[in-house]
Amino acid sequence: MTKLVNKLLSNNNLSQHILPSSATMIGVCITALSIIKLARFSGLAVWLSHLLALNSLVFLTSGVLSYAAMRSSRSARLEQYADIAFIFGLILLSLSTVFMAVVID
């Protein structure tokens, strides 16, 4: 079983999937941020805009790490960090969505 898991992890090339997905998610964050700014929400919307900006930076970090993993000889470790950053970004985006539903309502 352990050999199978190691083989799957070594042949996965996860970075090739994380890089374009991170770029797409940055676009999603910027779109949501633009909607909030154009609608001129006040109050908690300021916090939401900061949260979305932070989320964009998390996805940018994930993309940079994934690119570095594709270009580096230490790709396994960098790929793991990119994966962790991407998952953290998805969690943060989900929380932003819930927060957006509360603010806009």
C-alpha positions as a Markdown table, in Angstrom:
| # | Residue | x | y | z |
|---|---|---|---|---|
| 1 | Met | 0.0 | 0.0 | 0.0 |
| 2 | Thr | 2.8 | 2.4 | 0.9 |
| 3 | Lys | 4.5 | 1.8 | -2.4 |
| 4 | Leu | 1.3 | 2.6 | -4.3 |
| 5 | Val | 0.8 | 5.9 | -2.4 |
| 6 | Asn | 4.5 | 6.9 | -3.1 |
| 7 | Lys | 4.1 | 6.1 | -6.8 |
| 8 | Leu | 0.9 | 8.1 | -7.1 |
| 9 | Leu | 2.5 | 11.1 | -5.3 |
| 10 | Ser | 5.6 | 11.0 | -7.4 |
| 11 | Asn | 3.8 | 10.7 | -10.7 |
| 12 | Asn | 1.1 | 13.2 | -10.0 |
| 13 | Asn | 2.6 | 16.4 | -11.3 |
| 14 | Leu | 0.1 | 18.3 | -9.2 |
| 15 | Ser | 1.9 | 21.6 | -10.0 |
| 16 | Gln | 0.7 | 21.5 | -13.6 |
| 17 | His | -2.9 | 21.6 | -12.2 |
| 18 | Ile | -2.3 | 24.1 | -9.4 |
| 19 | Leu | -0.8 | 26.8 | -11.5 |
| 20 | Pro | -3.7 | 27.5 | -13.9 |
| 21 | Ser | -6.3 | 26.9 | -11.2 |
| 22 | Ser | -4.6 | 29.5 | -8.9 |
| 23 | Ala | -4.6 | 32.0 | -11.7 |
| 24 | Thr | -8.3 | 31.3 | -12.3 |
| 25 | Met | -9.1 | 31.7 | -8.6 |
| 26 | Ile | -7.2 | 35.0 | -8.5 |
| 27 | Gly | -9.6 | 36.2 | -11.2 |
| 28 | Val | -12.6 | 35.0 | -9.1 |
| 29 | Cys | -11.3 | 37.0 | -6.1 |
| 30 | Ile | -10.8 | 40.1 | -8.2 |
| 31 | Thr | -14.2 | 39.8 | -9.8 |
| 32 | Ala | -15.9 | 39.5 | -6.4 |
| 33 | Leu | -13.8 | 42.4 | -5.1 |
| 34 | Ser | -14.8 | 44.6 | -8.1 |
| 35 | Ile | -18.5 | 43.8 | -7.5 |
| 36 | Ile | -18.2 | 44.9 | -3.9 |
| 37 | Lys | -16.4 | 48.1 | -4.8 |
| 38 | Leu | -18.8 | 49.0 | -7.7 |
| 39 | Ala | -21.9 | 48.4 | -5.5 |
| 40 | Arg | -20.4 | 50.7 | -2.9 |
| 41 | Phe | -21.4 | 48.5 | 0.1 |
| 42 | Ser | -20.3 | 49.9 | 3.4 |
| 43 | Gly | -19.7 | 48.7 | 6.9 |
| 44 | Leu | -18.6 | 45.0 | 6.9 |
| 45 | Ala | -18.0 | 45.2 | 3.2 |
| 46 | Val | -14.6 | 46.8 | 3.9 |
| 47 | Trp | -13.6 | 43.7 | 5.9 |
| 48 | Leu | -14.8 | 41.5 | 3.0 |
| 49 | Ser | -12.7 | 43.4 | 0.5 |
| 50 | His | -9.7 | 43.0 | 2.7 |
| 51 | Leu | -10.4 | 39.3 | 3.0 |
| 52 | Leu | -10.7 | 38.9 | -0.7 |
| 53 | Ala | -7.5 | 40.8 | -1.3 |
| 54 | Leu | -5.7 | 38.5 | 1.2 |
| 55 | Asn | -7.3 | 35.5 | -0.6 |
| 56 | Ser | -5.8 | 36.7 | -3.9 |
| 57 | Leu | -2.4 | 36.9 | -2.3 |
| 58 | Val | -2.8 | 33.3 | -1.0 |
| 59 | Phe | -3.7 | 32.1 | -4.5 |
| 60 | Leu | -0.7 | 34.1 | -5.9 |
| 61 | Thr | 1.6 | 32.3 | -3.4 |
| 62 | Ser | 0.2 | 29.0 | -4.5 |
| 63 | Gly | 0.8 | 29.8 | -8.1 |
| 64 | Val | 4.3 | 31.0 | -7.5 |
| 65 | Leu | 5.2 | 27.9 | -5.5 |
| 66 | Ser | 3.7 | 25.6 | -8.1 |
| 67 | Tyr | 5.7 | 27.3 | -10.8 |
| 68 | Ala | 8.9 | 27.0 | -8.7 |
| 69 | Ala | 8.1 | 23.4 | -8.2 |
| 70 | Met | 8.0 | 22.8 | -12.0 |
| 71 | Arg | 11.3 | 24.5 | -12.4 |
| 72 | Ser | 13.2 | 23.2 | -9.4 |
| 73 | Ser | 14.9 | 20.0 | -8.5 |
| 74 | Arg | 13.1 | 20.1 | -5.0 |
| 75 | Ser | 9.8 | 19.9 | -6.7 |
| 76 | Ala | 8.1 | 17.5 | -4.2 |
| 77 | Arg | 8.5 | 19.9 | -1.2 |
| 78 | Leu | 7.5 | 23.0 | -3.2 |
| 79 | Glu | 4.6 | 21.2 | -4.7 |
| 80 | Gln | 3.4 | 20.2 | -1.3 |
| 81 | Tyr | 3.6 | 23.8 | -0.1 |
| 82 | Ala | 1.7 | 24.9 | -3.2 |
| 83 | Asp | -1.0 | 22.4 | -2.5 |
| 84 | Ile | -1.3 | 23.5 | 1.1 |
| 85 | Ala | -1.6 | 27.2 | 0.0 |
| 86 | Phe | -4.2 | 26.3 | -2.6 |
| 87 | Ile | -6.3 | 24.4 | -0.1 |
| 88 | Phe | -6.0 | 27.3 | 2.3 |
| 89 | Gly | -7.1 | 29.7 | -0.4 |
| 90 | Leu | -10.1 | 27.6 | -1.2 |
| 91 | Ile | -11.1 | 27.5 | 2.5 |
| 92 | Leu | -10.6 | 31.3 | 2.7 |
| 93 | Leu | -12.7 | 31.8 | -0.5 |
| 94 | Ser | -15.5 | 29.7 | 0.9 |
| 95 | Leu | -15.5 | 31.7 | 4.1 |
| 96 | Ser | -15.5 | 34.9 | 2.0 |
| 97 | Thr | -18.6 | 33.6 | 0.2 |
| 98 | Val | -20.5 | 33.0 | 3.4 |
| 99 | Phe | -19.4 | 36.4 | 4.7 |
| 100 | Met | -20.5 | 38.0 | 1.4 |
| 101 | Ala | -23.9 | 36.5 | 1.8 |
| 102 | Val | -24.2 | 38.1 | 5.2 |
| 103 | Val | -22.9 | 41.5 | 4.1 |
| 104 | Ile | -25.0 | 41.9 | 1.0 |
| 105 | Asp | -28.2 | 40.7 | 2.7 |
